[in-house]
């Protein structure tokens, strides 16, 4: 079985994955800082009988936590793809084994499925 990507395509994807990993890592760091700031700010707020700051703060913390979890998951996908790009099987669908296609990998760098398998999911 031949490799689905040539070396120049793999280098382009390697660079793209590395850049995306850097961007998502920075985004995660900002989200974690925001979460810490929300926690610190809630500790400084005096109790207020007329408003429910705990409800708003809890909502904001849950929202930031959810976004951070998505970023962590995406980082794991990017790390897996970066490790796989060194293998000759990178760019093959993990479901059916067919080539994913360079254009799809550029559009969705951490994908593991071809268009057909992805749409069937």
C-alpha positions as CSV (number, residue, x, y, z in Angstrom):
1,X,0.0,0.0,0.0
2,X,1.5,3.3,-1.0
3,X,1.5,6.4,1.2
4,X,-1.5,8.6,0.7
5,X,0.6,11.8,0.8
6,X,3.9,12.7,-0.6
7,X,6.7,14.3,1.5
8,X,5.9,17.9,0.4
9,X,2.2,17.4,1.4
10,X,3.3,15.9,4.7
11,X,5.5,18.9,5.4
12,X,2.7,21.3,4.6
13,X,0.4,19.5,7.0
14,X,3.1,19.2,9.6
15,X,3.6,22.9,9.5
16,X,-0.2,23.5,9.6
17,X,-0.7,21.2,12.6
18,X,2.2,22.8,14.5
19,X,0.8,26.3,13.9
20,X,-2.7,25.1,14.9
21,X,-1.3,23.4,18.0
22,X,0.4,26.7,19.0
23,X,-2.8,28.7,18.5
24,X,-5.0,26.2,20.4
25,X,-2.4,26.0,23.2
26,X,-2.4,29.8,23.6
27,X,-6.2,29.8,23.5
28,X,-6.3,27.2,26.3
29,X,-3.9,29.2,28.4
30,X,-6.1,32.3,28.1
31,X,-9.2,30.2,29.0
32,X,-7.4,28.8,32.1
33,X,-6.4,32.3,33.1
34,X,-10.0,33.6,32.6
35,X,-11.2,30.7,34.8
36,X,-8.8,31.6,37.5
37,X,-9.8,35.3,37.3
38,X,-13.4,34.4,37.6
39,X,-12.7,32.3,40.7
40,X,-10.6,35.1,42.2
41,X,-13.2,37.8,41.4
42,X,-16.0,35.7,43.0
43,X,-14.0,35.5,46.2
44,X,-13.8,39.3,46.3
45,X,-17.5,40.1,45.7
46,X,-19.4,41.0,48.8
47,X,-22.7,39.1,49.3
48,X,-25.7,40.8,47.7
49,X,-29.2,39.9,48.6
50,X,-30.8,41.5,45.5
51,X,-28.7,39.8,42.9
52,X,-27.5,36.3,42.4
53,X,-23.8,36.7,41.5
54,X,-23.1,33.0,42.3
55,X,-25.5,32.0,39.5
56,X,-23.9,34.2,37.0
57,X,-20.4,33.3,38.1
58,X,-21.2,29.6,38.1
59,X,-22.6,30.0,34.5
60,X,-19.4,31.9,33.4
61,X,-17.2,29.3,35.0
62,X,-19.1,26.4,33.4
63,X,-18.9,28.1,30.0
64,X,-15.1,28.7,30.3
65,X,-14.6,25.2,31.6
66,X,-16.5,23.8,28.6
67,X,-14.5,25.8,26.1
68,X,-11.3,24.7,27.8
69,X,-12.3,21.1,27.6
70,X,-12.9,21.4,23.9
71,X,-9.5,23.0,23.5
72,X,-7.8,20.2,25.5
73,X,-9.6,17.6,23.3
74,X,-8.5,19.4,20.1
75,X,-4.9,19.6,21.4
76,X,-5.0,15.8,21.9
77,X,-6.2,15.3,18.4
78,X,-3.5,17.6,17.0
79,X,-0.8,15.8,19.0
80,X,-2.0,12.5,17.7
81,X,-2.0,13.8,14.1
82,X,1.5,15.3,14.6
83,X,2.8,12.0,15.8
84,X,1.0,10.2,12.9
85,X,2.3,12.5,10.2
86,X,5.7,10.8,10.5
87,X,4.1,7.5,9.6
88,X,3.5,6.5,6.0
89,X,-0.1,5.7,6.9
90,X,-0.9,9.3,7.9
91,X,-3.8,10.5,5.7
92,X,-5.7,7.2,5.6
93,X,-9.2,7.0,7.1
94,X,-9.1,5.0,10.3
95,X,-12.6,3.6,9.5
96,X,-12.2,2.4,5.9
97,X,-8.5,2.7,5.1
98,X,-8.9,4.9,2.0
99,X,-6.9,8.0,1.5
100,X,-8.5,11.1,3.2
101,X,-7.3,13.6,0.6
102,X,-4.9,16.4,1.0
103,X,-7.5,19.1,0.6
104,X,-9.6,17.7,3.5
105,X,-6.6,17.3,5.7
106,X,-5.8,21.0,5.0
107,X,-9.3,22.0,5.9
108,X,-9.6,19.7,9.0
109,X,-6.0,19.0,9.9
110,X,-6.7,16.6,12.8
111,X,-9.3,14.5,11.0
112,X,-9.0,10.8,11.0
113,X,-11.9,10.1,8.6
114,X,-12.5,10.5,4.9
115,X,-15.5,12.6,3.7
116,X,-17.6,9.5,3.2
117,X,-17.0,8.0,6.6
118,X,-17.3,11.4,8.3
119,X,-20.7,12.0,6.7
120,X,-21.9,8.5,7.7
121,X,-21.2,9.3,11.3
